[in-house]
Amino acid sequence: MPPHPGATSASSCPPPPTAAARAAGRPDGPARLRPVLVRYAPLAVLSAAAGLDAGGVAVLNSALPSMGAHFATSAQSLSWAATGYAIAFAGLLLCGGAMADRLRQRPVLVAGLMTVAAGAALAFAAPVFWMVVAGRVLQGAGAALTLPAATALLTAVYPDGPMRSRVLGVFSAAQAGCYGAGLVLGGLVTSAFGWRWLFALQALAAAATVVGAMRWLPVGARDDRARLDRTGAGILVAAIVLLVLGADLASRPGGGLLAALTVLAAAVAGCLWWRRGRSRGGEASLLDPGLLRVNGVRTAAVIAGAFYFCVTGSLFLLPLYLQQVRGMTPASSGLAILPVSVAVTGAALLSGRLMKTRGPRPLLMWGILLTAGGVLLWCTAGAHSAYGGAVLAGLCVSGFGQGLAFPALVATGLRDVPGDAHGTASAATTTALQIGSGIGPTVLAGVAQAIGGTGPHALSLPGLHLAYAVAAGFLLLVGLPAGARLGAEARAA
């Protein structure tokens, strides 16, 4: 693979080889090291950029109970630290995808990283809980720029072929590793210094990634296509935000009527966007409706939404179970959840290799079954059960399933999509993912609170079991039929 332009100038004048190297017919150590850096440093920077999203979510998992106690908020109100992030991410992700396809990708990536850092600074200084939520919303907006740009740069730097499959596996595994590091770091930092310092670390990580991006990533190509339909973009963003808000309202006592009106408004906005996108030819739509007719994009979006409803919602509740029911500290609960990340990392690396010979469909199906099965195992965990039983087994099984499915989801969402639309296609899949991530915590927290706990802000064990069962059941009912249709259409083609 030829190096990108920025790397070419850095490597065009290597130092002269030593006499021993000339005699042996090989370059000296630094000259050998340079091509390795040119080849893999972009992957490291892009993985770090994407890992900020996974790590940023994970570091809060272990800190949420402490944050809730500090601000005296219920579990469902506390879920807005995750839901506010997901709403901004889901609502603006297609805008980020359009920018990644139309503008130079590296400036978009850097702008997103700087926005993530600004949101972390706001949450760090927040005197009230709603300012933490505001900071998380700002971080979600930054991630909406960062992830599509990172994906577009990844596919540009590493062209299609065996290398692409390996890179996707490493890319997913790195995000899983960041998630695991976030779980441990979140608990340790919260126990030692308090939850605020987690946001300080996020700001520093974003700044360091900006430095790496400026050093190792190409600027990217600009595509001066038709002017973006801003009205249609606003309608689509409104539809996504109203959908997540409606799900949140539906999970709250007495919110049924308002939730129904909100979801109806979301449906109307979605219909208006669809009709507008089909009727206007002079302006580019934020998301081409024709892209949703591509089987891979549509299937990846459906499975991603159901998958992350289950995964994000259940992992939001697990630290509450470990700390409120089992009495663990934030540090110990973070360490207790770490095996899920180890399992995801190993399975993602394996999935990247298996995709070359098996294709994404069997990996998706097994990933769904194992993830749902692992979450169902938590329904058997009691208040005094041994950690090495249902809790650990569920973490390992569900983590292995997630690792199998993640690279396959990315590959499915990009299948049969032109290269100049990879940013938007990736954004479509990730938008569905973030809709599931936004709905999952608040809905499942509402389900868990339906069976009261021992205190005003505590969850009961039966309520947690019910929420885990709902999460796994939803994934199986939605994900398995979608994966089966993918296989049937592939055989028909």
C-alpha positions in Angstrom: 0.0 0.0 0.0 1.5 3.4 -0.9 1.9 5.8 2.0 -0.5 8.8 2.2 0.8 12.2 1.1 1.7 13.4 4.5 3.8 10.4 5.2 5.5 10.5 1.8 7.3 13.8 2.5 8.4 12.5 6.0 9.9 9.4 4.5 11.4 10.7 1.3 14.8 11.6 2.9 15.7 8.7 5.2 19.1 8.8 6.9 21.9 7.0 5.0 22.3 3.4 6.0 25.2 2.3 8.1 28.1 0.4 6.7 27.0 -2.8 8.2 23.5 -2.3 6.8 24.9 -1.6 3.3 27.1 -4.7 3.6 24.1 -6.8 4.5 21.9 -5.4 1.8 19.3 -4.2 4.3 18.4 -0.8 5.9 19.3 0.1 9.4 16.9 0.0 12.4 15.3 3.5 12.0 14.7 3.0 8.2 13.0 -0.3 8.8 10.9 1.2 11.5 9.6 4.1 9.3 7.5 2.0 6.9 5.9 0.2 9.8 4.9 3.6 11.4 3.6 4.8 8.0 1.5 1.7 7.6 0.1 1.3 11.1 0.2 4.7 12.8 -3.0 5.9 11.0 -4.8 2.8 12.2 -3.7 3.6 15.8 -4.8 7.2 15.6 -8.2 6.3 14.0 -8.7 3.5 16.5 -8.0 6.0 19.3 -10.5 8.5 17.9 -13.2 5.9 17.7 -12.2 4.5 21.1 -12.9 7.8 22.7 -16.6 7.1 22.1 -16.5 3.6 23.6 -14.1 4.6 26.4 -16.1 7.7 27.2 -19.3 5.7 27.7 -17.5 3.0 29.7 -15.7 5.4 32.2 -19.1 6.6 33.3 -20.6 3.2 33.9 -18.8 2.6 37.2 -19.1 6.3 38.2 -22.9 6.6 37.6 -24.0 5.4 41.1 -21.6 7.9 42.7 -22.8 10.6 40.4 -26.4 9.7 41.3 -25.7 9.9 45.0 -23.9 13.2 44.6 -26.8 14.8 42.8 -29.5 12.7 44.5 -31.0 11.5 41.2 -33.0 8.3 40.4 -31.6 5.7 38.1 -33.9 6.8 35.3 -32.9 10.4 35.6 -29.3 9.3 35.8 -29.8 7.5 32.5 -29.8 10.9 30.8 -26.0 11.0 31.2 -26.1 8.2 28.6 -29.3 9.2 26.8 -28.3 12.8 26.3 -25.1 11.7 24.7 -26.9 9.2 22.5 -29.5 11.7 21.4 -26.9 14.2 20.2 -24.9 11.4 18.6 -27.8 9.9 16.8 -29.4 13.2 15.8 -26.2 14.7 14.3 -24.4 11.6 13.1 -25.8 11.8 9.6 -24.7 15.4 9.4 -21.2 14.1 10.4 -21.5 11.5 7.7 -22.4 14.1 5.1 -19.5 16.3 6.2 -17.1 13.3 6.0 -18.2 12.6 2.4 -18.2 16.2 1.2 -15.4 17.9 3.2 -11.8 17.0 3.9 -12.0 14.3 6.5 -9.1 15.2 8.8 -10.4 18.7 9.6 -13.8 17.1 10.4 -12.1 14.6 12.7 -10.2 17.3 14.5 -13.3 19.5 14.9 -15.1 16.5 16.5 -12.3 15.7 18.9 -12.1 19.3 20.0 -15.9 19.3 20.6 -15.6 16.2 22.7 -12.9 17.9 24.8 -15.1 21.0 25.3 -18.0 18.8 26.5 -15.7 17.0 28.9 -14.5 20.4 30.3 -18.2 21.5 30.8 -19.1 18.3 32.6 -16.0 18.5 34.8 -17.0 21.9 36.1 -20.8 21.2 36.4 -22.3 22.4 39.7 -25.7 20.7 38.9 -26.6 17.5 37.1 -28.2 19.1 34.1 -24.9 20.7 33.2 -23.3 17.2 33.2 -26.0 16.2 30.8 -25.3 19.3 28.7 -21.6 18.4 28.6 -22.5 14.8 27.5 -24.8 16.3 24.8 -21.8 18.3 23.5 -19.6 15.2 23.6 -22.2 13.3 21.6 -22.2 16.0 19.0 -18.4 15.8 18.8 -18.5 12.0 18.5 -21.1 12.4 15.6 -18.4 14.2 13.7 -15.5 12.0 14.8 -16.7 8.5 14.0 -17.9 9.0 10.4 -14.7 10.8 9.6 -12.6 8.1 11.2 -14.4 5.4 9.3 -14.1 7.3 6.0 -10.3 7.8 6.6 -9.9 4.1 7.5 -11.4 3.0 4.2 -9.3 5.5 2.3 -6.0 4.7 3.9 -6.6 0.9 3.8 -8.1 -0.1 0.5 -10.4 -3.1 0.0 -8.9 -6.6 0.3 -7.5 -8.9 3.0 -5.9 -5.9 4.7 -9.3 -4.2 5.0 -10.7 -7.2 6.9 -7.8 -7.3 9.3 -8.0 -3.5 9.9 -11.7 -3.7 10.6 -11.0 -6.4 13.2 -8.3 -4.3 14.8 -10.5 -1.2 14.6 -13.3 -3.0 16.5 -10.9 -4.7 18.9 -9.3 -1.3 19.8 -12.7 0.1 20.6 -13.4 -2.9 22.8 -10.1 -2.4 24.5 -10.9 1.3 25.1 -14.2 0.2 26.6 -12.4 -2.2 28.9 -9.8 0.4 29.9 -12.6 2.8 30.6 -14.4 0.4 32.9 -11.3 -0.1 35.0 -10.2 3.5 34.9 -13.6 4.8 35.7 -13.9 2.7 38.8 -10.3 3.4 40.0 -10.5 7.2 39.3 -13.9 7.5 40.9 -12.8 5.7 44.0 -9.5 7.6 44.3 -10.3 11.2 43.1 -14.0 11.4 42.3 -16.1 11.2 39.1 -15.3 14.7 37.9 -11.7 13.7 37.0 -13.0 11.2 34.5 -14.0 14.1 32.3 -10.6 15.7 32.7 -9.0 12.5 31.4 -11.3 12.5 28.4 -10.3 16.0 27.5 -6.6 15.1 27.7 -7.2 12.0 25.6 -9.0 14.0 22.9 -6.2 16.6 22.8 -3.6 13.9 22.4 -5.5 12.3 19.6 -5.7 15.6 17.8 -1.9 15.8 17.9 -1.7 12.3 16.4 -4.2 13.1 13.7 -2.3 16.1 12.6 0.9 14.1 12.4 -0.1 10.8 10.8 -3.4 11.2 8.9 -3.9 12.5 5.4 -6.0 15.6 4.9 -8.5 13.7 2.8 -10.3 14.5 -0.4 -13.0 17.2 -0.8 -16.2 16.3 -2.9 -17.9 19.5 -4.2 -21.2 17.9 -4.9 -24.7 19.5 -4.9 -25.7 21.8 -2.1 -27.0 20.1 1.0 -30.7 20.2 1.7 -30.6 21.9 5.1 -34.4 21.9 5.6 -34.5 18.2 5.0 -31.5 17.7 7.3 -33.3 19.6 10.1 -36.5 17.5 9.6 -34.5 14.3 9.8 -32.6 15.4 13.0 -35.9 16.3 14.6 -37.4 12.9 13.8 -34.5 11.1 15.4 -34.5 13.2 18.5 -38.3 13.0 18.9 -38.1 9.2 18.6 -35.6 8.8 21.4 -37.5 11.3 23.6 -40.7 9.5 23.0 -39.2 6.2 24.1 -37.9 7.9 27.3 -41.3 9.4 28.0 -43.0 6.0 27.4 -40.9 4.4 30.1 -41.9 7.0 32.8 -45.0 6.7 34.9 -47.9 8.7 33.5 -46.0 9.6 30.3 -47.9 7.4 27.9 -50.0 10.1 26.2 -47.1 12.6 25.8 -45.0 9.7 24.6 -47.6 8.7 22.0 -47.8 12.3 20.7 -44.0 12.6 20.6 -43.6 9.4 18.6 -46.4 10.5 16.3 -44.5 13.8 15.7 -41.4 11.7 15.0 -43.3 9.6 12.4 -44.7 12.7 10.7 -41.2 14.2 10.5 -39.8 11.0 9.1 -42.5 10.9 6.4 -41.9 14.5 5.5 -38.2 13.8 5.2 -38.8 10.7 3.0 -41.1 12.5 0.6 -38.8 15.5 0.4 -35.8 13.3 -0.3 -37.6 11.6 -3.2 -39.0 14.8 -4.7 -36.0 17.2 -4.7 -33.3 16.6 -7.3 -31.3 19.8 -7.1 -30.0 19.5 -3.6 -28.3 16.6 -1.9 -30.2 14.9 0.9 -28.5 14.4 4.2 -29.2 10.7 3.7 -30.1 9.5 0.3 -33.4 7.5 0.7 -32.0 5.2 -2.0 -29.2 4.2 0.4 -31.8 2.7 2.7 -33.0 0.4 -0.1 -29.5 -1.2 -0.1 -30.0 -4.5 1.7 -26.7 -4.3 3.7 -27.3 -0.8 5.0 -30.9 -1.6 6.0 -30.1 -4.8 7.7 -27.1 -3.4 9.5 -29.2 -0.5 10.8 -32.0 -2.7 12.1 -29.6 -5.2 13.8 -27.4 -2.4 15.2 -30.4 -0.6 16.8 -31.6 -3.8 18.5 -28.1 -4.9 19.4 -27.2 -1.7 21.2 -30.6 -1.4 22.9 -29.7 -4.7 24.6 -26.0 -4.1 25.2 -26.0 -0.5 26.3 -29.1 -0.8 28.4 -28.0 -4.0 30.2 -24.4 -2.7 30.8 -25.9 0.6 32.2 -27.8 -1.5 34.8 -25.0 -3.9 35.7 -22.9 -1.5 37.7 -26.1 -0.4 39.6 -26.6 -4.1 40.4 -23.0 -4.6 41.5 -22.9 -1.5 43.7 -26.5 -1.2 45.0 -27.4 -4.9 45.4 -24.0 -6.5 46.0 -22.4 -3.5 47.7 -19.3 -3.3 45.6 -17.2 -0.1 45.4 -16.9 1.7 42.0 -13.3 0.4 41.6 -14.3 -3.2 42.2 -17.4 -3.0 40.0 -15.3 -1.6 37.2 -12.8 -4.5 37.5 -15.8 -6.9 37.7 -17.1 -5.8 34.3 -13.7 -5.9 32.6 -14.0 -9.5 31.3 -16.7 -8.4 28.8 -14.1 -6.1 27.2 -11.5 -8.8 27.1 -14.0 -11.2 25.4 -15.0 -8.5 22.9 -11.4 -7.7 22.0 -10.5 -11.4 21.4 -13.6 -12.2 19.5 -13.4 -9.0 17.3 -9.9 -10.0 16.2 -11.2 -13.5 15.4 -14.2 -12.1 13.6 -12.0 -10.0 11.3 -10.2 -13.2 10.2 -13.3 -15.3 9.9 -15.1 -12.8 7.7 -12.6 -13.4 4.9 -13.8 -17.0 4.5 -17.3 -17.1 6.2 -18.8 -13.8 5.4 -20.6 -11.5 7.9 -24.0 -13.4 8.2 -23.0 -16.3 10.4 -20.9 -14.0 12.6 -24.0 -11.8 13.0 -26.3 -14.6 13.9 -23.9 -16.2 16.4 -23.2 -12.8 17.8 -26.9 -12.1 18.4 -27.5 -15.5 20.1 -24.4 -15.3 22.3 -25.0 -11.7 23.4 -28.7 -12.4 24.3 -27.8 -15.6 26.0 -25.1 -13.9 28.1 -27.6 -11.2 29.2 -30.2 -13.8 30.1 -27.6 -15.5 32.4 -27.8 -12.3 34.6 -31.4 -13.1 35.3 -30.2 -16.0 37.4 -27.8 -13.9 39.5 -28.9 -13.3 43.1 -27.9 -10.8 45.7 -25.3 -13.1 47.2 -24.4 -15.3 44.2 -20.8 -16.0 43.6 -19.3 -13.6 41.1 -17.7 -16.5 39.3 -21.1 -17.9 38.4 -23.8 -16.2 36.4 -22.3 -12.7 36.4 -18.9 -13.7 35.1 -20.3 -16.2 32.7 -22.8 -13.7 31.3 -20.0 -11.1 30.8 -17.8 -13.6 28.9 -20.6 -15.1 26.7 -22.2 -11.7 25.8 -18.8 -10.1 25.3 -17.7 -12.9 22.9 -21.0 -12.4 21.0 -20.5 -8.7 20.7 -17.0 -9.2 19.4 -18.2 -11.5 16.7 -21.0 -9.2 15.6 -19.2 -5.7 15.6 -16.9 -6.2 12.6 -19.6 -8.0 10.7 -22.0 -5.1 11.3 -19.5 -2.6 9.9 -18.8 -4.8 6.9 -22.6 -5.4 6.3 -23.3 -1.7 6.4 -20.7 -1.0 3.7 -21.6 -3.9 1.4 -22.7 -2.8 -2.1 -22.2 0.9 -1.2 -20.0 3.1 -3.5 -16.8 4.2 -2.0 -17.8 7.9 -2.1 -20.8 7.1 0.1 -19.0 5.1 2.8 -19.1 7.9 5.3 -22.9 8.3 5.0 -23.5 4.6 5.0 -21.4 4.2 8.1 -23.4 7.1 9.7 -26.7 5.4 8.9 -25.7 2.2 10.7 -24.2 4.1 13.6 -27.3 6.4 13.8 -29.4 3.3 14.3 -26.9 2.1 16.9 -27.1 5.3 18.8 -30.9 5.3 18.7 -30.7 1.9 20.4 -28.1 3.2 22.8 -30.3 6.2 23.7 -33.4 4.2 24.2 -31.9 1.2 25.9 -30.8 2.7 29.2 -33.9 4.9 29.9 -36.4 2.2 28.8 -34.7 -0.6 30.7 -34.2 1.6 33.8 -37.9 2.3 33.7 -38.6 -1.4 33.4 -36.3 -2.1 36.4 -38.0 0.6 38.5 -41.4 -0.8 37.8 -40.6 -3.2 40.7 -39.5 -0.9 43.5 -36.2 -1.2 45.4 -35.3 -0.7 49.0 -34.7 3.0 48.7 -36.0 6.0 46.7 -33.2 5.8 44.2 -32.3 2.1 44.4 -33.3 -0.8 42.1 -34.6 -4.2 43.2 -33.2 -7.5 42.1 -36.5 -8.7 40.5 -36.7 -5.4 38.6 -33.2 -5.9 37.2 -34.0 -9.4 36.2 -37.0 -8.2 34.3 -35.0 -5.6 32.5 -32.4 -8.1 31.5 -35.0 -10.4 30.1 -36.6 -7.5 28.1 -33.2 -6.5 26.7 -32.3 -10.1 25.5 -35.8 -10.8 24.2 -35.9 -7.6 22.1 -32.5 -8.5 20.6 -33.6 -12.0 19.6 -37.0 -10.9 18.3 -35.6 -8.2 16.1 -32.1 -9.3 15.3 -32.5 -12.9 14.3 -35.2 -12.3 11.6 -33.2 -9.4 10.1 -30.1 -11.6 9.9 -32.1 -14.5 8.4 -33.4 -12.1 5.6 -29.9 -11.0 4.9 -28.9 -14.7 4.2 -32.0 -15.4 2.1 -31.4 -12.4 -0.1 -27.8 -13.2 -0.5 -28.6 -16.7 -1.7 -31.3 -15.4 -4.1 -28.7 -12.9 -5.6 
